Each structure stands twice: as C-alpha cells, then as structure tokens.
Amino acid sequence: MKIRIKFSKQGVMKFIGHLDIMRYFQKAIRRADIDIVYSEGFSPHMIMSFAAPLGVGLTSNGEYMDIEVKGSLSSKEAIARLNAVMADGIEILSWRQVPEGKAGKAMSLVAAADYTVTVPGGILPENMEKDASEMLESFMGQEEITIIKKSKKSEKEADIKPMIYRFELLPEDKGREEGLQFKMQLATGSSANLKPELVMEAFAAFAGFALPPFAIRVNRDEVYADTGAEGCRKLVSLEELGDEVG
C-alpha cells in the first residue's frame, strides 16, 4: 500500500536540512512501529521519497513524504502513532493511500506551491505599507520580470513572470503581522522552479529598496500537482490525490 504523509515543519526545525529530516523520519517510523516496506538487496533501506524538499530556514504547513507499508493501518491510528514520537516543530497532518501509477509518485508530480512571505516593518521604506498594493500591481503589470539567476558555474538572465501564478498582498484584516505579508503561488518542480526569495528580491528592487540577508520569513502553505491537460493548468494539492484509510 502506497501512503502519502503530509506534515508541518515549524519553529527550530526549520534549521534542519533535508538529509537530517529524512534520517529523523526513518527513526520515527521505527519508533511508531509502522510496518514500512524495505528495498531488497545487500543494503535494504526504507522505501521513502519526499516531494520538493524544503530549503533550510523555511517553515511549512504542507510537506509531503511517500512511503510503502504492509497491512492496512487506519489514518487515525497512524497519525496518532507518529505524532506520539514527533519532535517539537514537526506534526503529522494526514495519512492517505495513493493509487499505483503517476498519482503515487509525489516527487515527479510537483508543479506549484503556495507561500506566505512576511517582510518585517523595520526594513521597509516610509510609506511602503501605504503604497504596497499599487506597487505590486505595477510590478505584476510588467511584460517581463527579469532577474539574474545564479548557479555554481554561471549567471544568466531569466524572465520569471511566467512562473508567478499568483502574487498578492495580504489584507490587514486577514492577520497581517507588523510589516507586510504576501501570498504567492509559484511554479515548483523539475520542469520549472522558482524560489519566493527571488520574487521578493525582484519586487524590492522594483520598489526601490533592498532586502537585507535573511530578513524575510517564508512559510510554504501547500504543494500542488498539475492534473490539467497540456496547456491548461489545473492544480490539485498532493493530499487530495489520496484517500483516508478507514
């Protein structure tokens, strides 16, 4: 049985890298007595894969991991067992069975993600909070949004606008903290991948101010698969592709 686990990563756990998170879950699954399937061969390992691993320093309410298990442990019991052995900062949110085939391969399915980005007020120029909505509208009204994408070997210009599916300011009555909060939906995955930090850097440059290193707070809210026909995007959360186990 293929299982998709959704979990959150908050607090100090945002400083734990992907490889250590993977090792952590291997130990947690053993402690929770989950009958997971192992690979064959001389060095058996748990069959486990993560969808779009989160970068260090980011929090999330929408992380996904796929595993294979024996038996038919219910979603309610599996979530209770795992949360009983979780460290502070990680919480299991759902346990769903996914079908064989494409829908059962979270890593290759990822097409987009939602983020909430908080920019503290102390680093914003005067009147920025007042003018932010108009500035954002002008920013997204550009025909192209060009940035310099850096890799280990080179730098090149890239137009990121096609990868920004949604970018909006969170209204004050929706829980905005001191400063500004933005909601964005960005292309994520192997074919196109855009980090929210790059979007905010581009917006800050357009608005005429600089973002100090590590100034913004980024939370990933959800991860999506694209189930639409070619050229017609239809985003569905990875969680919705599975069913609860009774």
N, C-alpha and C positions, 0 to 999 in steps of 0.2 A: 504494500500500500504506500503510495506516494503522499507525503504530508507537507503542506506549506505552513510554516510558523511565522506569524507576524509578531514583532516585538519592538519595544521602545528603548531608546538609549539616551539617558539624561544625566545631569549632574557631572560628577567627576569622571564617569565612564566615557565621556566624550574625548578624553585624552588617551584612551586605549585604542591602539591600532587594530587593523583588521585581522592580522595573523593571531594576535593575542585573544581577540574576541572569538575566533574560530577554536582555539585551544580551550578557552573558557567553556564554550558550549559543549565540547567533547566531554569535559569533566562533568558538567552539569547534567548532561543526558545520562551518564552512567549513574550519578548520584540519585537521579529521579527514577531510576530503574525503567528507562524507556528501552524497549526491545528493538533497537535500531539494527538495520542491515549493514553488514561489513562487506568490503570488497574481497575478492578471492586472491590467492597468490601467497608469496612468502612474507609479505608485509601488509596484512589486512588493515584497512582503515575504514572509519565510518563513512558511509555514502552521504555526503553533505555538500550543499552548494549555496552560496549567498547571491542575492540579486543586487547588483550595483553597490558594492561595499562603500560605506560612508567614510569620508575623509576625517582625519584626526582634527578635533576641535569643533566638530559639528554635532548637534544633538538631533534626535529624530523620534517621531511617533509612528514611523512607517518603514521599519526594516524587515526584510524577508529572508528566510532560510528554508531550503527544501531538503527533506530527508526521506529515507525509505525505512519503514518499520514493518515488523511482523505483528500479526494479530490485529485486533480492532478496538484499541483503547479509545474511549469516548473523548470528544473535545474537552468537555468539562473536567474530566479526571486528569487528562494530560496537562491542561493549563494549570490546574491546582498543583500537580506534582512538580512541574518545572518552576513555578513561582515560589514554591516552598524552598528551593535551593538556589534561587537567584540572588546575586549580589545587589546592593543598593544601586539604583540607577538603571537597571535592566528589568523590564516587566514583559511577560508573555501576554500578548493581546488576543491572539486567535490561533487555532489549530484546525486546519481544514484539509480534507482529502482532495487531491487534484487528479484529473484523469491522466492516463498514459498519453504520450504524444506531445505536441507542441505546448499545450497549456500546462504541462507538467515540468517545464524547463524554465524556471523563473529567470535565470541569468540571461538567456537569449531572448526573452520576451520583453525586457525593459525598454520602454520607448519614451517615457516622460516622468517628471517628478514635480511635486508641489513643494514650495519652500516658503517659510516666513522669515524675513530678514529684518532685524532690528538695528537701527542706526541711532546710537545714544545722542541726546541733545547737545552734550558738551562739545562735540566736534563739528556741529553744523554752523554754517554762517548765519548772520542775522537775517530774519525774515524767511529763512528757508522753509520752516514749517508752514508758513502762510502761503508761500509760492510753490510748494512742492507739487501740488496737483497739476497746476498749469505747466510746470517744468517737465513733469513726467509725460504729459500729453504731447508736448513739443518733442521730447526725446523719442517717443514711440512713433511720432509722425514723420520721422526721417525716412527717406527711401532706403538708406543703408545705415547700419550701426557698425562701424569698423573699429576693430581693436587689433593690437599686436599680440598674437598667441605665441608664447614661448615654449620651446621644448628643450631637452638637454643638448640637442645638436643645432637648432636653428631658431630663427624668429620669422614669422610671416604674418601679413595682414589677413584678417578674416572678417567677413560680414556675419555678425551673429544674430541679426534681426529675424531670419527665418527660423531660428532655434528658440526664440522667445514666443511662447504660445499665449502667455498672459503676464502682464506686469501692471500692478495697481497699488495704490496707497490704501492702507487700512484706515477706515474712518475712526475718529476718536471714540465714538460710541460702541465700537467693536472690540474695545480692550487695548487700545494703543498705550504703550508704556511711555515714559518720558523720552522724548525724541520722536523718531518716525519708525513706523513698521510698514513693510511692503510685503505683498503676496505676489509670488511669481510661479508660473508653470513653465518649465524648460525642457528642451529635448535632453534625454538621458539614455545612455546605452552605447552599444558598439558602433552603430552607424553614425550617430550624431550625439555629442555630449557637451553640455555647457554648464559651467560652474556658476552658482549665484554670485560668488565673489567677483567674477569677471564682469557680470552685468552691473553690479553696483559700482565697480571702478569706472566703467564706461559712463554710467549715469552721473557719477560725481564729477568726472572730467567735463561732461556736457554742461553741468550746472555750475561749474566754476569753483569747485572746492576739492580738496584732496582727502582721501580716507587714510588715516594712519594705519600701519600694520596691525592686524588682529583687532581692529576697532569694532567691527560689526559682529552681531550674533546671528548665526544661521541655524534654523531648525527645519529638517526635512519632514513634511507633513504626510506625504503619500507617494507611492511609486505605482506607475501605470504600465499596462501593456496596450498596444495598438491593435484592436481587433477589426478595424475597418478595412474595406477594400483598398487596393492600391490607389493612392492619391486622395483618399477620403479618410481622414483621421477619425478614429473612434476609440477614445481612451477608456479603459476599464481598469480598476485597481486590481493588483495581483491577488488580493484577498477574495475579490468577487469571482475569480475563476475557479474557486474551490467550494466545497460544501462541508458544513459541520458534520462531525461524526457523532451519531447518536449512541 
